[in-house]
Amino acid sequence: MTYPKQWTQKEFLENKIKLEKEGIEVVLIDTILSPIDKAQTVVFNPHELKHYPDGSVFVFYCDSGKATLDRLDEYKERFPKQHCISLKGGRGYWRKKYDAT
């Protein structure tokens, strides 16, 4: 799979299901200490994130998606064995009732 710079919520949810069936972890990472309701998130902690298996997909989010997109190269440098993606629209665009199935 080719990984783009950004995923929408729909792409995140669909790819999470698909990739986890293949044994690849997909992690939604909170960079603003503000969890998304009804979504499993992990707080950005570089030390803890290094424990995820190589090839995991890290999807970073902020309020609007702009800051994480701007920092994407920094995340890729910090986690070279993972696939780093920004959540398009960030937390503000997340729809609580959206279902990927």
C-alpha positions in Angstrom: 0.0 0.0 0.0 1.2 3.5 -0.8 0.7 5.9 2.1 -0.4 9.5 1.4 0.4 12.5 3.5 -3.2 12.7 4.7 -6.3 10.5 5.4 -9.8 11.7 5.8 -11.8 10.2 8.7 -13.4 7.8 6.1 -10.0 6.7 4.8 -8.7 6.3 8.3 -11.6 4.1 9.4 -11.6 2.0 6.2 -7.8 1.5 6.1 -7.7 0.7 9.8 -10.1 -2.2 9.3 -8.2 -3.4 6.2 -4.7 -3.1 7.5 -5.4 -4.6 10.9 -6.8 -7.7 9.2 -3.3 -7.9 7.6 -1.7 -7.6 11.0 -0.6 -3.9 10.7 -1.3 -1.7 13.6 -3.0 1.7 12.9 -2.8 4.2 15.7 -4.6 7.5 16.0 -2.3 9.8 17.8 -3.5 12.8 19.8 -0.9 15.7 19.6 -3.1 18.3 21.5 -4.2 16.4 24.6 -7.8 16.4 23.5 -9.1 12.9 22.8 -11.8 12.4 20.1 -15.1 11.1 21.4 -15.8 7.5 20.4 -12.4 7.0 18.9 -9.5 5.1 20.4 -6.6 7.5 20.6 -3.0 7.4 22.0 -1.4 10.5 23.4 1.7 11.6 21.6 4.6 10.3 23.6 7.7 9.5 21.4 9.2 7.1 24.0 6.0 5.0 24.1 5.4 5.2 20.4 8.8 3.6 19.7 7.4 0.3 21.1 5.0 -0.2 18.3 6.0 -2.8 15.7 7.9 -1.7 12.6 5.5 -0.9 9.8 2.8 0.4 12.0 0.7 3.3 10.7 0.7 6.5 12.9 -2.1 8.9 12.1 -1.5 12.2 13.9 -4.2 14.7 14.6 -4.5 18.3 16.0 -7.6 20.6 16.0 -7.6 21.4 12.3 -5.1 19.0 10.7 -2.8 21.9 9.6 -0.2 21.6 12.4 0.2 17.8 12.0 0.5 18.2 8.2 3.2 20.9 8.7 5.1 18.6 11.2 4.7 15.4 9.1 8.4 15.5 8.0 9.4 15.8 11.6 7.3 12.8 12.6 8.7 10.8 9.7 12.2 11.6 10.7 11.4 10.7 14.4 9.7 7.4 13.4 11.5 6.2 10.3 10.2 2.6 10.7 6.5 3.6 10.8 4.2 5.2 8.2 3.2 8.7 9.3 0.0 10.3 8.1 -1.9 13.5 9.1 -5.7 13.3 9.8 -7.2 15.7 7.3 -9.4 18.3 9.1 -8.1 17.1 12.4 -10.3 16.7 15.5 -12.7 19.5 14.3 -13.7 17.5 11.2 -14.3 14.2 13.0 -17.9 13.0 12.8 -18.9 10.9 15.9 -21.6 9.0 14.1 -19.7 8.1 11.0 -19.4 4.3 10.5 -16.9 2.9 8.0 -18.8 -0.4 7.6 
